[in-house]
Amino acid sequence: MKDLRQQRQPRPGLTDSIKSGLAVPILSDEAIFDLVLPGHPSLAEAYAEYTGYPLDDRDNLPRIAKFCKLNRQREAVQTGGDFTHNDLRADFCDFVKNFIYAQAEAHGADAGLLEDAEAQFGATTVTGFAGVLGYPSFDRGPDDPLQVLANLPFRVLLTTSPYTFLEAALVRAGKTPRSTVIRWRQDLRDLIDPRIADVPAGREPGDFPLVCHLFGLESTSSSLVLTEDDYLEFLVDVNLGRGDDKRDSVPAQVRKALSGDLLVLGFSLNSWAFRALYTGLIKSDDARAEKRGICVQLPPSEAERAYLHDYLQREARFEVDWRTLSAYAAGLPRV
């Protein structure tokens, strides 16, 4: 029987695609958060505790968020108030700030930094708040996985994270990232400007990489894909206007990027995030049957591994690598 733990090598040509910047990395929110706050406990577990979630699947953040929404709406009705979906998203961002603050405090952050962060709590984004507390620190130098990815000449980077830690790494690498987001509801199409700044004439595209936040961007908290219902609505929307520049909620540059070599990094493959990403945006059709990719998964159970390995190779046509994102990034070519 084949040992599924054996690590696979990229197919010939993928390394060249990475070196040329034509490959497209897709980084999970979980992986980026793990790199920003190394060693932190599960954000989903903490959110389950915060919301009083009573079930055992405490790693299922979209279901926990849906529970929180329904519970808060019930409480609001009882008190004559109101609690909307956007209230839930804003409350979640505040929860994440408190989570980061607690981690910083537990790891001995300077009292002055903690005081500064408290003063800026309501006036800054999650990324800005983390920055006050010194995250991400990039204290691993050139071997920091985010910095390794940022130093490569990628022209397009995709992420399911709503935070701009990836942009921070790109700026540190001397680049000028351009950020965009999928406008997956009509109100977002009215709220968010679809235009993306062009790469200046005569400049390398890799110096002005496009970062698309697939499931929302923190600066517009109403854009966050958070609950199970959000993911279902997202799946419907991103397929309604496919191929129609006027109706498509996915920027044309992102559609084009998804047809190339993909590096799908740091996902739990049975998560809502991966299923929505794969089904809504990646799933192979006849025109893209030869698409190559590496899927670096957050560690699954042994029972899941054999099934997922077969599924990814047979259905998604991905090569599979079971290493952590840090281990995978360490083996990427340097430029």
C-alpha positions as CSV (number, residue, x, y, z in Angstrom):
1,M,0.0,0.0,0.0
2,K,1.3,3.4,-0.9
3,D,2.5,5.5,2.0
4,L,0.4,8.7,1.8
5,R,2.8,10.4,4.2
6,Q,5.5,10.4,1.6
7,Q,6.1,13.9,0.4
8,R,5.5,14.6,-3.3
9,Q,7.7,16.8,-5.4
10,P,6.2,19.5,-7.6
11,R,5.6,18.5,-11.2
12,P,8.3,19.8,-13.7
13,G,7.5,23.3,-14.6
14,L,5.9,24.4,-11.4
15,T,9.1,25.7,-9.9
16,D,9.7,27.8,-13.0
17,S,6.1,29.1,-12.7
18,I,6.9,30.2,-9.1
19,K,10.2,31.8,-10.1
20,S,8.6,33.8,-12.9
21,G,5.8,35.0,-10.6
22,L,3.1,33.3,-12.8
23,A,2.0,30.8,-10.1
24,V,-0.8,32.1,-7.8
25,P,-0.6,31.3,-4.1
26,I,-3.9,31.1,-2.2
27,L,-3.3,31.5,1.6
28,S,-5.8,30.5,4.2
29,D,-6.9,32.8,7.0
30,E,-5.9,30.1,9.5
31,A,-2.4,29.8,8.2
32,I,-1.8,33.5,8.1
33,F,-3.1,33.9,11.6
34,D,-0.9,31.1,12.8
35,L,2.2,32.8,11.3
36,V,1.2,36.2,12.8
37,L,0.6,34.8,16.3
38,P,2.9,31.7,16.4
39,G,1.7,29.2,18.9
40,H,-1.6,30.7,19.6
41,P,-4.6,28.5,20.5
42,S,-7.4,28.0,18.1
43,L,-9.3,31.1,17.2
44,A,-12.4,29.1,16.5
45,E,-12.2,27.4,19.9
46,A,-11.9,30.8,21.6
47,Y,-14.8,32.1,19.6
48,A,-16.9,29.1,20.7
49,E,-16.1,29.9,24.3
50,Y,-16.9,33.6,23.7
51,T,-20.3,32.8,22.2
52,G,-21.3,30.0,24.5
53,Y,-21.5,27.5,21.6
54,P,-22.8,24.2,23.0
55,L,-21.9,21.6,20.4
56,D,-18.7,19.6,19.9
57,D,-17.6,20.9,16.5
58,R,-15.8,23.8,18.0
59,D,-13.5,24.2,15.0
60,N,-16.4,25.1,12.8
61,L,-16.2,28.8,12.9
62,P,-19.0,29.5,10.3
63,R,-21.4,27.4,12.3
64,I,-20.4,29.0,15.6
65,A,-20.9,32.4,13.9
66,K,-24.4,31.4,12.8
67,F,-25.2,30.2,16.3
68,C,-24.0,33.6,17.7
69,K,-26.1,35.5,15.2
70,L,-29.3,33.6,16.0
71,N,-28.7,33.8,19.8
72,R,-28.0,37.6,19.7
73,Q,-31.1,38.2,17.5
74,R,-33.2,36.2,20.0
75,E,-31.8,38.2,22.9
76,A,-32.4,41.5,21.0
77,V,-36.1,40.6,20.3
78,Q,-36.6,39.9,24.0
79,T,-35.1,43.3,25.0
80,G,-36.8,45.2,22.2
81,G,-33.5,45.9,20.4
82,D,-32.1,44.7,17.1
83,F,-29.0,42.7,16.0
84,T,-28.1,42.6,12.4
85,H,-25.7,40.5,10.3
86,N,-23.4,43.5,10.0
87,D,-23.5,43.8,13.8
88,L,-22.3,40.2,14.0
89,R,-19.4,41.0,11.6
90,A,-18.3,44.1,13.6
91,D,-18.6,42.1,16.8
92,F,-16.4,39.4,15.4
93,C,-13.7,41.9,14.5
94,D,-13.8,43.2,18.0
95,F,-13.5,39.7,19.3
96,V,-10.4,39.1,17.2
97,K,-8.8,42.2,18.6
98,N,-9.5,41.0,22.1
99,F,-8.1,37.6,21.2
100,I,-4.8,39.2,19.9
101,Y,-4.6,41.4,23.0
102,A,-5.0,38.4,25.3
103,Q,-2.2,36.6,23.4
104,A,0.1,39.6,23.7
105,E,-0.6,40.0,27.4
106,A,-0.1,36.2,28.0
107,H,3.3,36.4,26.2
108,G,4.5,39.3,28.4
109,A,3.9,42.3,26.1
110,D,5.2,45.6,27.4
111,A,2.6,47.4,29.5
112,G,3.0,50.6,27.4
113,L,2.2,48.6,24.2
114,L,-0.9,47.2,25.9
115,E,-2.0,50.6,27.0
116,D,-1.5,52.0,23.5
117,A,-3.5,49.2,22.0
118,E,-6.4,49.7,24.4
119,A,-6.5,53.4,23.5
120,Q,-6.7,52.5,19.8
121,F,-9.1,49.6,20.1
122,G,-12.1,51.2,18.5
123,A,-10.3,53.4,15.9
124,T,-8.3,50.8,14.0
125,T,-8.6,47.6,12.0
126,V,-7.6,44.2,13.4
127,T,-4.3,44.5,11.4
128,G,-3.6,47.9,12.7
129,F,-4.4,46.8,16.3
130,A,-2.1,43.8,16.0
131,G,0.6,46.1,14.6
132,V,0.5,48.3,17.8
133,L,1.2,45.1,19.7
134,G,4.1,44.1,17.5
135,Y,2.4,41.6,15.2
136,P,3.5,40.3,12.8
137,S,7.1,40.5,14.1
138,F,8.9,38.8,11.2
139,D,11.4,37.9,13.8
140,R,12.4,34.8,11.9
141,G,14.2,36.9,9.3
142,P,14.4,35.8,5.7
143,D,13.1,32.3,6.7
144,D,9.7,33.7,7.9
145,P,7.2,31.9,5.7
146,L,5.2,35.1,5.0
147,Q,8.3,36.9,4.0
148,V,9.5,34.0,1.8
149,L,6.2,34.3,-0.1
150,A,6.4,38.1,-0.2
151,N,9.9,38.0,-1.6
152,L,8.8,35.9,-4.6
153,P,7.8,37.7,-7.7
154,F,4.1,36.7,-7.6
155,R,1.9,39.0,-9.6
156,V,-1.4,37.9,-8.0
157,L,-1.9,36.6,-4.4
158,L,-5.2,35.4,-3.1
159,T,-6.2,34.9,0.5
160,T,-9.3,33.9,2.5
161,S,-8.0,36.2,5.3
162,P,-9.8,39.5,5.7
163,Y,-6.7,41.0,7.4
164,T,-3.9,42.8,5.6
165,F,-0.9,40.9,7.2
166,L,0.0,39.7,3.7
167,E,0.2,43.2,2.4
168,A,2.4,44.1,5.4
169,A,4.9,41.4,4.4
170,L,4.8,42.6,0.8
171,V,5.6,46.2,1.9
172,R,8.4,44.9,4.0
173,A,9.7,43.2,0.8
174,G,9.9,46.6,-0.9
175,K,6.7,46.1,-2.9
176,T,3.5,48.2,-3.4
177,P,0.6,45.8,-3.1
178,R,-2.8,46.6,-4.6
179,S,-5.8,45.2,-2.6
180,T,-9.2,44.2,-3.9
181,V,-12.1,42.1,-2.7
182,I,-14.9,40.0,-4.1
183,R,-18.1,42.0,-4.0
184,W,-20.4,39.0,-3.4
185,R,-23.6,40.9,-2.5
186,Q,-25.4,43.7,-4.4
187,D,-24.9,46.2,-1.5
188,L,-21.1,45.6,-1.7
189,R,-21.2,46.3,-5.4
190,D,-22.7,49.7,-4.5
191,L,-20.3,50.2,-1.6
192,I,-16.9,49.0,-2.9
193,D,-15.2,50.6,-6.0
194,P,-14.4,47.7,-8.4
195,R,-11.5,49.6,-10.1
196,I,-8.0,48.2,-9.5
197,A,-5.0,50.5,-9.9
198,D,-2.9,49.7,-12.9
199,V,0.8,48.7,-12.7
200,P,2.8,51.8,-13.6
201,A,4.1,51.8,-17.1
202,G,7.6,50.2,-17.4
203,R,7.5,48.6,-13.9
204,E,7.5,44.9,-13.1
205,P,4.1,43.4,-12.2
206,G,5.7,41.6,-9.3
207,D,6.6,44.9,-7.7
208,F,2.9,45.9,-7.6
209,P,1.2,42.6,-6.7
210,L,-2.5,42.3,-6.6
211,V,-3.9,40.8,-3.4
212,C,-7.5,39.7,-3.5
213,H,-9.3,39.0,-0.2
214,L,-11.7,36.3,-1.4
215,F,-14.0,36.3,1.7
216,G,-14.0,40.0,2.6
217,L,-11.7,42.7,3.8
218,E,-11.6,44.1,7.4
219,S,-11.8,47.7,6.3
220,T,-15.3,47.0,5.0
221,S,-16.5,44.6,7.7
222,S,-19.8,44.1,5.9
223,S,-17.9,42.2,3.2
224,L,-16.8,39.4,5.5
225,V,-18.0,35.9,4.6
226,L,-18.5,34.6,8.2
227,T,-21.6,32.3,8.7
228,E,-22.6,29.2,6.9
229,D,-25.4,31.2,5.2
230,D,-22.7,33.7,4.0
231,Y,-20.7,30.9,2.3
232,L,-23.9,29.6,0.5
233,E,-24.7,33.1,-0.7
234,F,-21.1,33.6,-1.8
235,L,-21.2,30.3,-3.8
236,V,-24.4,31.4,-5.6
237,D,-23.2,34.9,-6.4
238,V,-19.7,34.1,-7.7
239,N,-21.2,31.8,-10.4
240,L,-24.1,34.0,-11.5
241,G,-22.1,36.6,-13.4
242,R,-19.2,34.4,-14.5
243,G,-17.7,35.7,-17.7
244,D,-19.8,38.9,-17.7
245,D,-17.5,41.9,-16.8
246,K,-20.5,44.0,-15.8
247,R,-22.1,41.5,-13.5
248,D,-19.3,39.3,-12.3
249,S,-18.4,40.0,-8.7
250,V,-15.0,38.4,-9.1
251,P,-12.4,40.8,-10.7
252,A,-11.3,39.7,-14.1
253,Q,-7.7,39.6,-13.1
254,V,-8.6,37.1,-10.3
255,R,-10.6,34.9,-12.7
256,K,-7.7,34.8,-15.1
257,A,-5.3,34.0,-12.2
258,L,-7.4,31.1,-11.1
259,S,-7.0,29.4,-14.4
260,G,-3.2,29.0,-13.9
261,D,-0.9,27.2,-11.6
262,L,-2.2,27.4,-8.0
263,L,-0.4,26.9,-4.7
264,V,-3.3,26.3,-2.2
265,L,-1.7,26.8,1.1
266,G,-2.7,26.0,4.7
267,F,-6.3,24.8,4.4
268,S,-8.3,22.2,6.3
269,L,-9.8,20.5,3.3
270,N,-13.1,19.7,4.9
271,S,-13.6,23.3,6.0
272,W,-16.3,25.7,4.7
273,A,-13.5,28.0,3.4
274,F,-11.9,25.3,1.3
275,R,-15.2,24.0,0.0
276,A,-16.4,27.4,-1.0
277,L,-13.0,28.2,-2.6
278,Y,-12.8,25.0,-4.6
279,T,-16.4,24.7,-5.6
280,G,-17.0,28.3,-6.3
281,L,-13.7,29.5,-7.8
282,I,-11.3,26.6,-8.6
283,K,-13.2,23.6,-9.7
284,S,-11.8,22.2,-12.9
285,D,-13.7,22.3,-16.1
286,D,-12.6,20.9,-19.5
287,A,-10.6,24.1,-20.3
288,R,-8.6,23.8,-17.2
289,A,-8.1,20.1,-16.9
290,E,-4.3,20.3,-16.8
291,K,-4.1,22.9,-14.1
292,R,-1.3,22.1,-11.6
293,G,-1.1,22.9,-7.9
294,I,0.2,22.0,-4.5
295,C,-2.2,21.8,-1.7
296,V,-0.6,22.2,1.7
297,Q,-3.1,21.2,4.3
298,L,-3.4,21.9,8.0
299,P,-2.9,18.4,9.6
300,P,-6.0,16.2,9.1
301,S,-6.9,13.1,11.0
302,E,-5.4,9.8,9.7
303,A,-8.9,8.7,8.8
304,E,-9.4,11.8,6.5
305,R,-6.0,11.7,4.9
306,A,-6.5,8.7,2.5
307,Y,-9.8,10.0,1.3
308,L,-8.7,13.5,0.8
309,H,-5.5,12.5,-0.9
310,D,-7.4,10.5,-3.5
311,Y,-10.1,13.2,-3.9
312,L,-7.6,16.0,-4.5
313,Q,-5.6,14.0,-7.1
314,R,-8.6,12.5,-8.9
315,E,-11.2,15.3,-8.8
316,A,-9.2,18.6,-8.2
317,R,-6.0,17.5,-10.1
318,F,-3.8,18.8,-7.3
319,E,-0.5,17.4,-6.3
320,V,-0.6,17.0,-2.5
321,D,2.0,17.9,0.1
322,W,1.1,17.3,3.8
323,R,3.8,19.5,5.3
324,T,3.0,22.6,7.3
325,L,3.0,25.9,5.5
326,S,6.3,26.8,7.3
327,A,8.0,23.7,6.1
328,Y,6.7,24.1,2.6
329,A,7.7,27.8,2.4
330,A,11.2,26.8,3.5
331,G,11.6,24.7,0.4
332,L,10.4,27.3,-2.1
333,P,12.9,28.8,-4.5
334,R,14.5,32.0,-3.4
335,V,15.0,34.9,-5.8
